[in-house]
């Protein structure tokens, strides 16, 4: 049965990967790299899809599911979404549309300049370089950070009494 959970969460994660690919392709085609709606959605739907994978795991196991199984279902789902995001965004910024880097850097510089006062002119955050190592670090950080909601929902889903 655990193989079924893995397969189902892979399916949900693959759907999330396709959504991610679609969002980034739209951002590229429309040159909407700074669209707040798109940038916010990228951090909302992975959690929703992960919870769907957890609920699906519970349904497959007929309510008798362990905490480990629902967290695994969530983790596989978000892993596929964020791996796709990392690869697509890296290729987009470094190989497909290198001008997009300048758009993002200008936005970063504008935010950074506004947040610094005259007294604090020290550079706290270094300017992004969009290298593979930065994307890998971002992938690892997002995956770990987004595992926390999966742990919380996994605890709830695995402890709901069986009918």
VEXVEXGU-277121 format. One record per residue (C-alpha): residue in three letters; x, y, z. Coordinates in steps of 0.02 Angstrom, whole numbers, plus 50000, padded with zeros to 5 digits. Example, Ala and Ser with C-alpha at 12.3 -4.5 7.8 and 13.67 -1.06 7.14 Angstrom:
<recs>
ala506154977550390 ser506844994750357 
</recs>
This chain:
<recs>
unk500005000050000 unk501455011950032 unk501925010349848 unk500185016449804 unk500415031549918 unk502075035549834 unk501325033549661 unk499825044549702 unk500885058149780 unk502025057549629 unk500495060349519 unk499945075349624 unk501735081849625 unk501835079849436 unk500245090049418 unk501035103249529 unk502615102749423 unk501575105749267 unk500705120449352 unk502405127449400 unk503045125349223 unk501495134049157 unk501675148649276 unk503495151449232 unk503155149849046 unk501775162849064 unk502935174249162 unk504215172649024 unk503015175348879 unk502115190048961 unk503705197049041 unk502775196949207 unk504245192649320 unk503695205049453 unk501835200649454 unk501385198949639 unk499915187349605 unk500995174849512 unk502425176049635 unk501255173349782 unk500355158649701 unk502005149549683 unk502065148349873 unk500245143749903 unk499785129549785 unk501215117849834 unk500505117350010 unk498755114149944 unk499355100249828 unk500365092549970 unk498815092150080 unk497835084349936 unk499175070849925 unk499015067850112 unk497125066450104 unk497255054849955 unk498475044050053 unk497225043050195 unk495835038150075 unk496915024649994 unk497325017450164 unk495475018250213 unk495845029850360 unk497185018750436 unk498705029350391 unk500275033050489 unk501075049950517 unk502585044250417 unk501525039650266 unk500595056150256 unk502185066350279 unk503025055950143 unk501565059450026 unk501705078150060 unk503595078250043 unk503605069149875 unk502335081549808 unk503245097449859 unk504915090049810 unk504325088249630 unk503575105649627 unk505125114249695 unk506325103949591 unk505365109149436 unk505335127249493 unk507215127249523 unk507665119549356 unk506445129949253 unk506865146449338 unk508735143249324 unk508605139149139 unk507435153749109 unk508555166749192 unk510245160049137 unk509935152848964 unk508245157448891 unk507935175548943 unk509515183049016 unk508725200449011 unk507535194849148 unk508995194749269 unk509175213449248 unk507315216149282 unk507435206249443 unk509065214549495 unk508335231849468 unk506835227249574 unk507975220149709 unk509065235749707 unk507525246849720 unk506865237549871 unk508585237049950 unk508865255749924 unk507175260349999 unk507455249750154 unk509135257650198 unk509215273750296 unk510605286550285 unk511365279850446 unk511465261850387 unk512305261350218 unk513115244450248 unk512665230350131 unk511775217250235 unk511165206450092 unk512255202449944 unk511565205149771 unk510895189249692 unk511945181849553 unk510705168449496 unk512025154749496 unk511665136249507 unk512275135949687 unk511045149749736 unk509625140249654 unk510145124149740 unk510185133049908 unk508475140549872 unk507795123349826 unk508435115549987 unk507825130050094 unk506085130350017 unk505905111550028 unk506375111350212 unk505345126750253 unk503805120050164 unk503965103350253 unk503385111650415 unk501575114050355 unk501625095950295 unk502145090150468 unk500725099950547 unk499395094150424 unk500115076550429 unk499895076050616 unk498095081650599 unk497675070050454 unk498475054650532 unk497615057450701 unk495845060250638 unk494825045950709 unk494295032650586 unk492415031150554 
</recs>
